[in-house]
Amino acid sequence: AMLNNTFSGKTYLPAKACSFCGMTYDTFRNTGKFGCSHCIDSFKGRLTPVIKSIQGYDRHTGKIPKRAGGAFKLQMDIQRLKNELKAAIEREEYELAAELRDKIHALEKRKGDA
């Protein structure tokens, strides 16, 4: 459902098929599943903005191993908030930007205390 809402924006591009399995972008939108591992490359231009709007960044970061400790997760949280802050400023949502700035400062202080 979340993907369908995100895909329903005005920037929708006409369907394109995966060159390997033939799955169309419309089919992916309706099912939320790829036909093969090559679909990601075929639909990359359409997926990148969607992934960025959902996650706050367009790069896969994977899961953080528990043994890596909280420092890495803390740094990832700070980076995610910085991305959200930048987007809030671009949308001129200054109250949200101030809240995000304060959260970033609090996390950076916590990071410095560790």
C-alpha positions as CSV (number, residue, x, y, z in Angstrom):
1,A,0.0,0.0,0.0
2,M,2.8,2.4,0.9
3,L,4.5,1.8,-2.5
4,N,1.3,2.4,-4.4
5,N,0.7,5.7,-2.6
6,T,4.3,6.8,-3.4
7,F,4.0,5.7,-7.0
8,S,0.8,7.6,-7.5
9,G,2.6,11.0,-7.8
10,K,2.6,13.2,-10.9
11,T,6.1,12.0,-11.9
12,Y,4.9,8.6,-13.1
13,L,6.7,7.5,-16.2
14,P,5.2,5.2,-18.9
15,A,5.6,1.5,-18.4
16,K,9.0,0.0,-19.3
17,A,9.7,-3.7,-19.4
18,C,12.7,-5.5,-17.9
19,S,15.0,-6.5,-20.7
20,F,15.7,-9.9,-19.0
21,C,12.4,-11.2,-17.8
22,G,9.9,-8.9,-19.6
23,M,8.1,-7.7,-16.4
24,T,6.6,-4.3,-16.9
25,Y,6.9,-1.4,-14.5
26,D,3.1,-1.4,-14.1
27,T,3.2,-5.0,-13.0
28,F,5.8,-4.2,-10.4
29,R,3.7,-1.3,-9.2
30,N,0.7,-3.5,-8.8
31,T,2.5,-6.4,-7.1
32,G,5.3,-4.7,-5.3
33,K,7.6,-7.6,-6.4
34,F,10.3,-7.8,-9.1
35,G,10.3,-10.6,-11.7
36,C,14.1,-11.1,-11.5
37,S,17.2,-9.5,-10.2
38,H,17.7,-7.5,-13.4
39,C,14.4,-5.6,-12.8
40,I,16.2,-3.4,-10.4
41,D,18.6,-2.2,-13.1
42,S,15.8,-1.8,-15.6
43,F,13.6,0.3,-13.3
44,K,16.4,2.1,-11.4
45,G,15.6,5.5,-12.8
46,R,12.0,5.2,-11.5
47,L,12.9,3.5,-8.2
48,T,15.6,5.8,-6.9
49,P,13.3,8.8,-6.1
50,V,10.7,6.4,-4.6
51,I,13.3,4.7,-2.3
52,K,14.7,8.0,-1.3
53,S,11.3,9.4,-0.4
54,I,10.5,6.3,1.8
55,Q,13.9,5.8,3.4
56,G,15.4,9.2,3.3
57,Y,18.4,8.0,1.3
58,D,18.7,6.1,-2.0
59,R,21.5,3.8,-1.0
60,H,21.0,0.3,0.5
61,T,22.7,0.2,3.9
62,G,21.6,-3.2,5.1
63,K,21.1,-4.3,8.7
64,I,23.6,-3.3,11.4
65,P,25.1,-6.3,13.2
66,K,24.3,-6.1,17.0
67,R,27.9,-6.7,17.8
68,A,28.8,-3.5,15.9
69,G,27.5,-1.5,18.9
70,G,25.4,1.5,19.0
71,A,27.9,4.0,17.6
72,F,27.4,2.9,14.0
73,K,23.6,3.0,14.4
74,L,23.8,6.4,16.1
75,Q,25.9,7.7,13.1
76,M,23.3,6.3,10.6
77,D,20.5,7.9,12.6
78,I,22.3,11.3,12.5
79,Q,22.8,11.0,8.7
80,R,19.1,10.0,8.2
81,L,18.0,13.0,10.2
82,K,20.4,15.3,8.3
83,N,18.8,14.1,5.0
84,E,15.3,14.7,6.5
85,L,16.4,18.2,7.6
86,K,17.6,19.1,4.2
87,A,14.3,17.9,2.6
88,A,12.3,19.8,5.2
89,I,14.3,23.0,4.5
90,E,13.7,22.5,0.7
91,R,10.0,22.2,1.4
92,E,10.2,25.3,3.6
93,E,8.9,23.3,6.7
94,Y,10.9,25.3,9.1
95,E,9.2,24.1,12.3
96,L,9.9,20.5,11.4
97,A,13.5,21.5,10.4
98,A,14.0,23.0,13.8
99,E,12.8,19.8,15.5
100,L,15.1,17.7,13.3
101,R,18.0,20.1,14.0
102,D,17.5,19.7,17.8
103,K,17.3,15.9,17.4
104,I,20.6,15.9,15.5
105,H,22.3,18.0,18.1
106,A,21.0,15.7,20.9
107,L,22.3,12.6,19.0
108,E,25.7,14.3,18.3
109,K,26.0,15.2,22.0
110,R,25.2,11.5,22.9
111,K,27.8,10.4,20.4
112,G,30.4,12.7,21.9
113,D,29.6,11.4,25.4
114,A,30.1,7.8,24.4
